Amino acid sequence: MPETPGTEFWRDLKPIANSMKPDAQQEVFHQFAPLEDERYYVPLSPTVGSRPLWISPRDNRWADILWAKEAGLVNRHYHPHEVFAYTISGTWGYLEQPWTATQGSFVYETPGEGHTLVAYESDEPMRAFFVVTGPLIWLDEDGNSDGHFDVHDYLALCRKHYDEVGIGADYIETLIR
């Protein structure tokens, strides 16, 4: 048990013995997911970084924190699968949508949506938690396909960045499940 309970009604409960099935993998735990250490944010564009929290090559899915210190832009893209987002701080949105996400905002992106993600200037950096099922299809200004980005591209980008900043490419292996 991580912490000794005080007066909680469940304080006398015992943890489940042998709680992990024989083939189960350990969970991924981050005490402080939106770190201040910029080295953990992999550049997705010149103005926006991504801190991977969990990656599933099998499902072509990842969870990350998208971060922009100031006004930012991610390439135009289209999602053939659903995406979930929760805003931690700052403001961001899609040029194609009428809303602006602020702290506490939740977004469910339906499959088939193309958009241009922008981070607005704000008193706080834009930080949003995303769960992305890939691939992302990059789009040109007319909305035509101009390349793709999937979990394998994400892994390669993360390994290269972590190797370059001294964290080590093998760090990413701790996030793969």
GUBA-167088 format. One line per field, with one value per residue: residue number from 1; x, y, z of N, C-alpha, C in turn; residue in one letter. Coordinates in Angstrom, 1 decimal, always signed. Layout:
pos	NUM;...
nx	X;...
ny	Y;...
nz	Z;...
cax	X;...
cay	Y;...
caz	Z;...
cx	X;...
cy	Y;...
cz	Z;...
code	A;...
END
This chain:
pos	1;2;3;4;5;6;7;8;9;10;11;12;13;14;15;16;17;18;19;20;21;22;23;24;25;26;27;28;29;30;31;32;33;34;35;36;37;38;39;40;41;42;43;44;45;46;47;48;49;50;51;52;53;54;55;56;57;58;59;60;61;62;63;64;65;66;67;68;69;70;71;72;73;74;75;76;77;78;79;80;81;82;83;84;85;86;87;88;89;90;91;92;93;94;95;96;97;98;99;100;101;102;103;104;105;106;107;108;109;110;111;112;113;114;115;116;117;118;119;120;121;122;123;124;125;126;127;128;129;130;131;132;133;134;135;136;137;138;139;140;141;142;143;144;145;146;147;148;149;150;151;152;153;154;155;156;157;158;159;160;161;162;163;164;165;166;167;168;169;170;171;172;173;174;175;176;177
nx	+0.9;+0.6;+0.4;-0.2;-3.4;-5.6;-8.3;-10.0;-12.9;-12.4;-10.0;-9.2;-9.1;-7.4;-4.9;-5.3;-4.0;-1.5;-2.3;-1.7;-2.1;-0.5;+0.6;+0.3;+1.3;+3.2;+1.7;+1.9;+3.2;+3.1;+4.1;+4.1;+2.9;+2.7;+5.5;+8.1;+10.5;+11.9;+13.2;+11.8;+9.8;+9.0;+9.7;+7.0;+6.5;+8.0;+7.0;+5.5;+5.5;+5.6;+5.0;+5.4;+3.4;+2.4;+2.5;+1.3;+2.2;+1.0;-1.7;-1.6;-1.6;-1.3;-0.7;-0.3;+1.2;+0.5;+2.3;+2.8;+4.8;+4.2;+2.3;+1.4;+1.6;+0.4;+0.9;-1.6;-4.0;-5.7;-7.9;-8.4;-9.4;-10.8;-10.1;-9.1;-9.1;-7.9;-7.8;-5.1;-3.8;-3.6;-4.6;-6.2;-7.1;-9.0;-8.7;-10.9;-13.1;-15.7;-15.1;-13.0;-10.5;-10.0;-8.5;-9.5;-11.3;-12.8;-12.4;-13.8;-12.8;-14.3;-13.9;-12.7;-12.4;-10.8;-8.3;-6.7;-4.5;-4.1;-2.2;-3.0;-1.8;-1.2;-1.5;-0.5;+1.4;+0.2;-1.1;-2.2;-3.7;-3.7;-5.2;-4.4;-5.3;-3.7;-3.3;-2.1;-3.1;-1.3;-2.2;-2.5;-2.9;-5.3;-6.6;-5.9;-4.3;-1.0;+1.0;+1.8;+1.6;+2.3;+2.2;+4.7;+6.2;+6.1;+7.4;+10.0;+10.7;+10.6;+12.6;+14.9;+14.9;+15.2;+17.6;+19.3;+19.0;+20.1;+18.7;+18.4;+17.7;+16.6;+14.8;+12.2;+11.3;+10.3;+7.7;+6.2;+3.5
ny	-1.2;+2.2;+4.3;+4.9;+4.4;+6.8;+7.7;+6.6;+4.8;+2.4;+1.5;-1.0;-2.9;-5.4;-5.5;-7.1;-10.3;-11.5;-9.9;-9.4;-11.0;-13.9;-13.2;-10.5;-7.1;-4.7;-1.7;+1.6;+4.4;+7.8;+10.2;+13.0;+14.0;+16.2;+17.4;+19.9;+19.7;+20.3;+18.5;+16.1;+16.5;+15.8;+17.2;+17.9;+19.8;+22.9;+24.5;+23.0;+20.4;+16.9;+14.9;+11.6;+9.3;+6.8;+4.0;+2.0;-0.1;-2.3;-1.6;+0.8;+3.2;+5.9;+7.8;+11.0;+14.2;+17.1;+20.1;+23.6;+26.3;+28.9;+30.7;+28.2;+25.6;+22.7;+20.5;+20.4;+17.9;+14.7;+12.5;+9.1;+7.6;+7.7;+10.3;+11.5;+14.2;+16.2;+19.3;+20.7;+23.1;+26.5;+27.6;+26.3;+25.1;+24.2;+25.4;+24.9;+24.6;+25.9;+26.3;+27.0;+25.5;+25.4;+25.3;+22.3;+21.6;+19.1;+17.1;+15.1;+13.6;+12.8;+9.9;+10.7;+13.4;+16.3;+18.7;+21.8;+22.1;+24.6;+26.5;+29.0;+32.3;+32.7;+33.2;+30.9;+28.0;+26.0;+22.9;+19.8;+16.7;+13.9;+11.1;+9.2;+7.4;+6.1;+6.1;+9.5;+11.5;+13.6;+16.8;+18.9;+22.5;+22.4;+20.3;+17.8;+14.6;+14.3;+12.7;+10.7;+9.8;+7.5;+5.2;+3.9;+5.8;+7.7;+6.4;+6.2;+8.9;+9.7;+8.1;+9.0;+11.8;+11.5;+10.3;+12.3;+14.3;+13.3;+11.7;+9.1;+6.7;+4.3;+4.9;+5.1;+2.6;+1.9;+2.8;+1.4;-0.7
nz	+0.0;-0.9;+0.9;+4.3;+5.6;+7.1;+8.8;+7.0;+5.8;+4.7;+5.8;+7.0;+5.1;+3.2;+0.7;-2.5;-2.7;-4.8;-7.1;-9.8;-12.8;-14.3;-16.9;-17.1;-17.5;-15.7;-14.5;-16.0;-14.3;-13.5;-11.4;-11.6;-14.3;-16.2;-16.5;-15.7;-16.9;-19.8;-21.5;-21.7;-23.5;-26.6;-29.7;-31.8;-33.6;-34.6;-32.4;-30.7;-28.3;-27.3;-24.5;-24.1;-22.4;-22.3;-24.4;-27.0;-29.3;-30.5;-30.6;-32.0;-30.6;-28.3;-25.3;-24.3;-23.2;-24.6;-25.3;-25.3;-24.9;-25.6;-28.2;-30.5;-33.0;-34.5;-37.2;-39.8;-39.7;-40.1;-38.5;-38.6;-36.6;-33.2;-30.8;-27.6;-25.4;-22.7;-21.1;-19.3;-18.7;-20.0;-23.3;-26.2;-29.5;-32.4;-35.6;-37.2;-35.6;-33.4;-30.7;-27.9;-26.0;-22.5;-19.2;-17.8;-19.8;-21.8;-24.7;-27.2;-30.1;-33.0;-35.2;-38.4;-38.5;-39.7;-38.9;-37.7;-35.2;-32.8;-30.4;-28.2;-27.3;-23.9;-20.3;-19.1;-20.0;-22.8;-22.0;-22.6;-22.1;-24.1;-25.7;-28.3;-31.1;-33.7;-37.3;-37.7;-40.3;-42.3;-43.6;-46.5;-47.3;-48.7;-47.6;-48.5;-48.4;-47.1;-46.2;-43.4;-39.8;-37.5;-34.7;-34.8;-36.1;-34.1;-32.0;-33.1;-33.4;-30.7;-29.5;-30.9;-30.1;-27.2;-27.1;-28.1;-26.2;-23.9;-22.2;-23.0;-25.5;-24.7;-22.7;-23.6;-23.8;-21.4;-21.4;-23.1;-23.6
cax	+0.0;+1.5;+0.3;-1.0;-4.7;-6.0;-9.6;-10.9;-13.8;-11.8;-8.6;-8.8;-9.1;-6.1;-4.7;-5.5;-2.8;-1.3;-3.2;-1.3;-2.2;+0.9;+1.1;+0.0;+2.5;+3.1;+1.1;+2.8;+2.8;+3.9;+3.6;+3.9;+2.9;+3.2;+6.8;+8.7;+11.8;+11.6;+13.8;+10.9;+8.8;+9.5;+9.2;+6.2;+6.6;+8.9;+6.4;+4.7;+6.1;+4.7;+5.6;+4.7;+3.1;+2.1;+2.5;+0.9;+2.5;+0.0;-3.0;-1.3;-2.2;-0.4;-1.2;+0.8;+0.8;+0.9;+2.8;+3.3;+5.1;+3.5;+1.5;+1.9;+0.9;+0.7;+0.5;-2.9;-4.1;-7.0;-7.9;-9.4;-9.9;-11.2;-9.1;-9.7;-8.2;-8.3;-6.9;-4.5;-3.6;-3.5;-5.8;-5.9;-8.3;-8.9;-9.2;-12.1;-14.1;-16.1;-14.8;-11.6;-10.3;-9.2;-8.2;-10.7;-12.0;-12.7;-12.8;-13.8;-12.8;-14.8;-13.2;-13.0;-12.2;-9.5;-8.2;-5.5;-4.4;-3.3;-2.2;-3.1;-1.0;-1.9;-0.6;+0.1;+1.6;-0.8;-0.8;-3.4;-3.6;-4.4;-5.1;-4.5;-5.2;-3.1;-2.4;-2.6;-2.8;-1.0;-3.0;-2.0;-3.8;-6.5;-7.2;-5.4;-3.3;+0.3;+1.9;+1.2;+2.3;+1.7;+2.9;+6.0;+6.9;+6.2;+8.5;+11.3;+10.9;+10.9;+14.0;+15.9;+15.0;+15.7;+19.1;+19.9;+19.0;+20.8;+17.8;+18.7;+16.7;+15.9;+13.7;+10.9;+10.9;+9.6;+6.4;+5.5;+2.7
cay	+0.0;+3.3;+5.3;+4.4;+5.1;+7.4;+7.3;+6.2;+3.7;+1.1;+1.3;-2.3;-3.8;-5.8;-5.5;-8.4;-11.1;-12.0;-9.1;-9.4;-12.3;-14.3;-12.6;-9.1;-6.2;-3.7;-0.4;+2.8;+5.4;+9.0;+11.0;+14.3;+13.8;+17.4;+17.8;+21.1;+19.4;+20.3;+17.4;+15.0;+16.9;+15.5;+18.2;+17.5;+20.9;+23.9;+25.2;+22.1;+19.2;+15.9;+14.0;+10.3;+8.7;+5.3;+3.7;+0.7;-0.4;-3.3;-0.9;+2.0;+4.2;+6.5;+8.8;+12.0;+15.6;+18.1;+21.3;+24.7;+27.4;+30.1;+30.4;+27.0;+25.0;+21.3;+20.3;+20.0;+16.5;+14.0;+11.3;+8.0;+7.0;+8.6;+10.9;+12.1;+15.3;+16.9;+20.4;+20.9;+24.5;+27.2;+27.6;+25.7;+24.8;+23.8;+26.5;+24.5;+24.4;+27.2;+26.4;+27.2;+24.7;+26.0;+24.4;+21.5;+21.2;+17.7;+17.0;+13.8;+13.8;+11.6;+9.5;+11.4;+14.9;+17.0;+20.0;+22.5;+22.4;+25.8;+26.9;+30.5;+33.0;+32.6;+33.4;+29.6;+27.2;+25.0;+21.5;+19.0;+15.2;+13.3;+9.6;+9.2;+6.2;+6.5;+7.1;+10.9;+11.7;+15.0;+17.4;+20.2;+23.5;+22.1;+19.1;+16.6;+13.8;+14.8;+11.9;+10.1;+9.7;+6.5;+4.9;+3.6;+7.1;+8.4;+5.8;+6.6;+10.3;+9.8;+7.5;+10.0;+12.9;+11.2;+10.0;+13.6;+15.2;+12.7;+10.8;+7.8;+6.2;+3.2;+5.4;+4.9;+1.2;+1.8;+3.3;+0.5;-1.8
caz	+0.0;-1.0;+2.0;+5.5;+5.7;+8.4;+9.3;+5.9;+6.1;+4.1;+6.3;+7.4;+3.9;+2.8;-0.7;-3.1;-2.8;-6.2;-7.9;-11.2;-13.5;-14.7;-18.1;-17.0;-17.4;-14.7;-15.0;-16.1;-13.3;-13.5;-10.3;-12.2;-15.8;-16.9;-16.0;-16.2;-17.6;-21.3;-22.3;-21.9;-24.5;-28.0;-30.6;-32.9;-34.6;-33.9;-31.3;-29.8;-27.9;-26.8;-23.6;-24.1;-21.0;-22.5;-25.9;-27.4;-30.7;-30.9;-30.9;-32.7;-29.7;-27.3;-24.4;-24.1;-22.9;-25.6;-24.6;-26.0;-24.0;-26.1;-29.3;-31.1;-34.1;-34.9;-38.6;-40.1;-39.8;-40.1;-37.6;-39.0;-35.3;-32.2;-30.0;-26.4;-24.9;-21.5;-20.9;-18.0;-18.6;-21.2;-24.2;-27.5;-30.2;-33.8;-36.5;-37.9;-34.7;-32.8;-29.3;-27.4;-24.8;-21.4;-18.1;-17.4;-21.0;-22.4;-26.1;-27.9;-31.5;-33.7;-36.4;-39.7;-38.4;-40.0;-38.2;-37.5;-33.8;-32.4;-29.0;-28.1;-26.3;-22.6;-19.1;-18.7;-21.2;-23.1;-21.7;-22.7;-22.1;-25.2;-26.0;-29.7;-31.9;-35.0;-37.6;-38.1;-41.8;-42.5;-44.7;-47.0;-47.1;-49.3;-47.0;-49.2;-47.7;-47.4;-45.4;-42.2;-38.6;-36.6;-33.4;-35.1;-36.3;-32.8;-31.2;-33.7;-33.0;-29.2;-29.3;-31.4;-29.2;-25.9;-27.2;-28.3;-25.0;-22.8;-21.4;-23.5;-26.3;-24.1;-21.8;-24.2;-23.6;-20.1;-21.6;-24.1;-23.1
cx	+0.9;+1.5;-0.5;-2.3;-4.9;-7.3;-10.6;-11.7;-13.2;-10.4;-8.2;-8.8;-7.6;-6.0;-4.9;-4.1;-2.7;-2.3;-2.9;-1.4;-0.8;+1.4;+0.8;+1.3;+2.2;+2.5;+2.3;+2.3;+3.7;+3.3;+3.3;+4.0;+3.3;+4.4;+7.2;+9.9;+11.5;+12.2;+12.9;+9.8;+9.5;+8.9;+8.3;+6.2;+7.6;+8.3;+5.6;+5.5;+5.1;+5.5;+4.8;+4.6;+2.9;+2.0;+2.2;+1.1;+1.4;-1.3;-2.8;-1.9;-1.1;-1.2;+0.0;+0.2;+1.4;+1.2;+3.2;+3.6;+4.4;+2.7;+2.2;+1.0;+1.4;+0.2;-1.0;-3.0;-5.5;-6.8;-8.9;-9.9;-10.1;-9.9;-9.8;-8.6;-8.8;-7.3;-6.4;-4.3;-3.5;-4.7;-5.3;-7.2;-8.0;-9.4;-10.5;-13.3;-14.5;-15.7;-13.3;-11.5;-9.5;-9.1;-9.6;-11.5;-11.7;-13.1;-12.7;-13.9;-13.3;-13.9;-13.6;-12.9;-10.8;-9.5;-6.8;-5.4;-3.5;-3.3;-2.2;-2.1;-1.8;-0.9;+0.1;+0.4;+0.4;-0.3;-2.1;-3.0;-4.4;-4.2;-5.4;-4.4;-4.8;-3.7;-3.0;-2.2;-2.6;-1.8;-2.3;-3.1;-5.2;-7.2;-6.8;-4.3;-1.9;+1.3;+1.1;+2.1;+1.6;+2.5;+4.3;+6.9;+7.1;+7.3;+9.8;+11.7;+11.3;+12.3;+15.1;+16.1;+15.6;+17.2;+19.8;+20.0;+19.6;+20.0;+18.1;+17.5;+15.9;+14.8;+12.3;+10.4;+10.1;+8.1;+5.6;+4.8;+1.9
cy	+1.2;+4.3;+4.6;+5.1;+5.7;+6.9;+6.8;+4.9;+2.4;+0.8;-0.1;-3.3;-4.1;-5.8;-6.9;-9.0;-11.5;-11.2;-9.1;-10.8;-12.6;-13.6;-11.1;-8.3;-5.2;-2.4;+0.6;+3.9;+6.6;+9.9;+12.4;+14.3;+15.1;+18.0;+19.2;+20.9;+19.3;+19.2;+16.3;+15.3;+16.8;+16.5;+17.6;+18.6;+21.9;+24.5;+24.3;+20.8;+18.2;+15.1;+12.7;+9.8;+7.2;+5.1;+2.3;+0.5;-1.3;-2.6;+0.4;+3.2;+4.7;+7.5;+9.8;+13.3;+16.4;+19.4;+22.3;+25.8;+28.7;+29.7;+29.2;+26.5;+23.6;+21.2;+20.0;+18.5;+16.0;+12.8;+10.2;+7.3;+8.1;+9.1;+11.5;+13.1;+15.9;+18.1;+20.6;+22.4;+25.2;+27.2;+27.1;+25.5;+24.3;+25.0;+26.2;+24.4;+25.8;+27.3;+26.6;+26.4;+25.4;+25.0;+23.7;+21.1;+19.8;+17.8;+15.5;+14.1;+12.6;+11.2;+10.3;+12.9;+15.3;+18.3;+20.5;+22.8;+23.6;+26.0;+28.4;+31.0;+33.0;+32.9;+32.1;+28.9;+26.3;+23.6;+20.8;+17.5;+14.6;+11.8;+9.6;+7.8;+6.6;+5.7;+8.5;+11.0;+13.2;+15.5;+18.6;+21.2;+23.3;+20.9;+17.8;+15.9;+14.2;+14.0;+11.4;+10.0;+8.7;+6.2;+4.6;+4.9;+7.8;+7.8;+6.2;+8.0;+10.5;+9.2;+8.5;+11.2;+12.6;+10.8;+11.4;+14.4;+14.5;+11.8;+9.4;+7.2;+5.1;+3.6;+5.0;+3.5;+1.0;+2.2;+2.4;-0.6;-2.4
cz	+0.0;+0.2;+3.1;+5.6;+7.1;+8.9;+8.2;+6.3;+5.7;+4.7;+6.7;+6.3;+3.6;+1.3;-1.2;-3.2;-4.3;-7.2;-9.4;-11.7;-14.1;-15.9;-18.2;-16.9;-16.3;-15.3;-15.2;-15.2;-13.4;-12.4;-10.8;-13.7;-16.5;-16.3;-16.5;-17.0;-19.1;-22.1;-22.5;-23.0;-25.9;-28.9;-31.7;-34.0;-33.9;-32.7;-30.4;-29.6;-27.3;-25.7;-23.6;-22.7;-21.1;-24.0;-26.1;-28.9;-31.3;-31.4;-31.7;-31.9;-28.7;-26.5;-24.2;-23.5;-24.0;-24.9;-25.6;-25.0;-24.4;-27.3;-30.1;-32.2;-34.4;-36.4;-38.7;-40.3;-39.7;-39.2;-38.2;-37.8;-34.3;-31.4;-28.8;-25.9;-23.6;-21.2;-19.5;-17.7;-20.0;-22.0;-25.6;-28.2;-31.6;-34.6;-37.1;-36.9;-34.0;-31.3;-29.1;-26.1;-23.8;-20.3;-17.8;-18.6;-21.4;-23.8;-26.5;-29.3;-32.2;-34.9;-37.6;-39.6;-38.8;-39.3;-38.1;-36.0;-33.6;-30.9;-29.0;-27.1;-25.0;-21.5;-18.7;-20.0;-21.5;-22.8;-21.8;-22.8;-23.2;-25.2;-27.5;-30.2;-33.3;-36.1;-37.7;-39.6;-41.9;-43.7;-45.2;-46.8;-47.7;-48.7;-47.6;-48.4;-48.2;-46.5;-44.2;-41.0;-37.7;-35.4;-33.7;-35.4;-35.0;-32.0;-31.8;-33.3;-31.6;-28.9;-29.7;-30.5;-27.9;-26.0;-27.3;-27.1;-23.8;-21.9;-21.7;-24.3;-25.6;-23.1;-22.3;-24.0;-22.3;-20.2;-22.5;-23.3;-24.2
code	M;P;E;T;P;G;T;E;F;W;R;D;L;K;P;I;A;N;S;M;K;P;D;A;Q;Q;E;V;F;H;Q;F;A;P;L;E;D;E;R;Y;Y;V;P;L;S;P;T;V;G;S;R;P;L;W;I;S;P;R;D;N;R;W;A;D;I;L;W;A;K;E;A;G;L;V;N;R;H;Y;H;P;H;E;V;F;A;Y;T;I;S;G;T;W;G;Y;L;E;Q;P;W;T;A;T;Q;G;S;F;V;Y;E;T;P;G;E;G;H;T;L;V;A;Y;E;S;D;E;P;M;R;A;F;F;V;V;T;G;P;L;I;W;L;D;E;D;G;N;S;D;G;H;F;D;V;H;D;Y;L;A;L;C;R;K;H;Y;D;E;V;G;I;G;A;D;Y;I;E;T;L;I;R
END
